[in-house]
Amino acid sequence: MGTCQATAYLACGVLEWRYSAVVEMPAEAEAIVVLSSGAYPATDRMPETTPDAATLRRCRRAARLYHTRGCPIIACGGPLRNATDNETLAGVMRDILFEMGVDGDDIILDESSSNTHENAIEAKRVMDERGWSQVVLVTDGTHMLRSELCFTKQGADVVPACAFYESLRPPSRVVDFIPSAGGAFTVRIALHEFVGLAWYKVRGR
């Protein structure tokens, strides 16, 4: 099938199909942990830092869960690459969450972690400090398995809440079986996660 949408659907589905939608805060969960993806630093032509699509949708999912039952949100994301003013991804997410109606006092920043493994370590540290036993973990569906495993490795009890699924629409058209740039891009996302899972396993993460 090559790198078509059908291949992409299967590759991403292997990562995502185990996760059901979470539309409100579980009664036992004490906080939300939302993982960053990326952002574009401010430039002369774009004076404000702009979150990428994944960071924005993860914040949106976290905010929607928050509004079902107010609770603390841990925003995880270290220094923004190529930024000139020490800006962090966690700080970018804080601003987005605030604009989405989250109380600023409910936002806790992890501004030091630079990958999923470090996200889990820092979030668990906050959980231990606050005495929390269970949190809702928000990231994209393709990224969730590696994230969940990292958090579990640190001893965190998490409820996975996917912000987005790449495998939403099963292939049903002839064009879905024709190699395409979109299919290749999506397969690359899945491949990145499969390689990441293997690498983390080798490293004991």
N, C-alpha and C positions, 0 to 999 in steps of 0.2 A: 504493500500500500504506500510505501514511501512516507514522506513527511506531509501527509494529508491531514485533514481535520478528523478523520476517523481514527488514525493512529494517535493523534493528539488526545482525543477523547479517551481512548483506552489507557494511554500512558498516565494521564492525569487522574483518571478514575481509580486506578490502582492506589493512588495516594489519598483520594478524597472520599471514595464511596463509604468508608467506615464511619464517616462523621455526619450526624444528623444536624438539622438546623436548630439553633438555640435562639429563641426570640424574646426571652425574658430571664431575669436573674434567678438562678436556682435558689431555693430557700436556704441551703446550707452554705452557699458561697459568700465570702466576706469581702471580696474585692475583685477588681478586674485588672488583668495584666494585658496591655496592648503592645505589640512589637512593631517597631518601625520598619520601613523598607528603604526609603531614600527621599531626597529632596534636592531641588536645584537652588544653589546659592544666588543671592541677589546680584544683579549686574546693572550697568548703566541703563540698559534697555528694559530691564525687569527689576525695579527697585525693591521688591519684596521677595523673600525666600518663598519658593513654591513647592509644596509637597508633591511627590509623585503620586500616581493614581492609586497604588497599593497602600501607601501611608494614609491617604485621604479616606479610602473605603474602610480601612481598619479602624480609624478614629470614628468614622460614622457608625460602625457596628458597636464599638465600645460605648459611644454616646447613647445609642438607642437602648442598649442594655441598662445603662446607668439610669435612664429616665423611667425604666420599669420599677426600679427600686434604688434610690440613691445609695452610693457606696464609694469607697476610695478607688481610684484608678492609678495604677503604676504604669507610667509611660516610659518605655525602654528604648534608648537610642543614644549612642555616643556622639562624638564630634562630627559635624557635617563636613564631608570631604570638599576640599577646595574653598571652604568659607574663610573669610579674612577676619572675622570678629569673634572667634571661639564659639560660634553658634553650634547647638547640638540638635540632633533629631528629636530628642525628648522635649526640648524647648519648643521646637516647631509643632509637635503634637499637642503640647500644652495649649498653645495659642488656638489651634484648631478646635480642641475639645472645649475650651472656654467659649469660643464663638458658637459652638453647638449647644450651649446652655449648661455645661458642666461647671459646678462651683469650683472656683480656683483652689479653695481650701481642701478639696477632695482629690486633687491631682498631686501625685508623688512622682518625682523625676529620678530616673536612673540615667545619668548623663555620661556614664563611664564605659558601658558595655559596647563592644563593636561587632559582636556576632551572636548567633543564637545561643551558643554555649555560655557566653558571658551574660546574656540576658537572663538565663535561668539562674545563674549563680547570684546575680545582684537582686533579682526579684525574690528569690528564696531568702536572701538576707533580710529584705524588708519584711517578708512574711514572718520570719522568726522574731524580728524586733517588735512587730505588732501583735504577735501571738495568733496569727491567722493560720488556719489549717487547710482551707480550700479557696481557690480562686478560679475565676473564669479566664481562660486564655484566648486572646483574640489575635488571629493572624489569617493569612490566606489559606485556603484548603490545601493547596499543593505544599505549603510550608508547614502545615500543622503536624504531620507525623514526626518530622525531625524535631520540631519544637516541643511537642508533648513528651517525646523520649528524653530530651535534655532536661526538662523540668522534673520528670519522674526520676531521672538519675540523681537529681539533687534532693529528692525526697518530698517534692511538692505534689499536692493533690490538686489536679486541674480538671476543669470542665472545658473541653474544646468547643470554641464558638467560631466557626469559620466566617470570615468577612466576605469571601468570594469563592465560587467554585468554577474551575475551568471546564469541568465535565458536566455542565448543566444540560446541554442539548445532545441527545444521541444522534449519530449520523443517520440521515434519512434521505439525503439528496445525492444525486450522482456526483455533484461537484464536491461533496464531502470526501470522496474517494480519489480525488485528483490532487496530486502534489501541489502545494501552495505555500506562499511566504508566510501566511498566517499559521498554517499547520506546522511549518518548520519552527516558527518562533515559539509556539506553545509547547512543542515537543522539547525544545531547548530548556524551557522552564522545568519540565518534569525531569529531564536528564540531569539538570543541576541538582535537583533534590535527591535523586538516586545516588549520584556521586557523593553528595554531602552526607547521606545516610551511611554509605560505606566508609567514608573517611572518618566520621564521628565514631563509628563502631571500632575501627582500627585504633583510634586514639583513646578509646574508653570513655567517650563523652555521652 
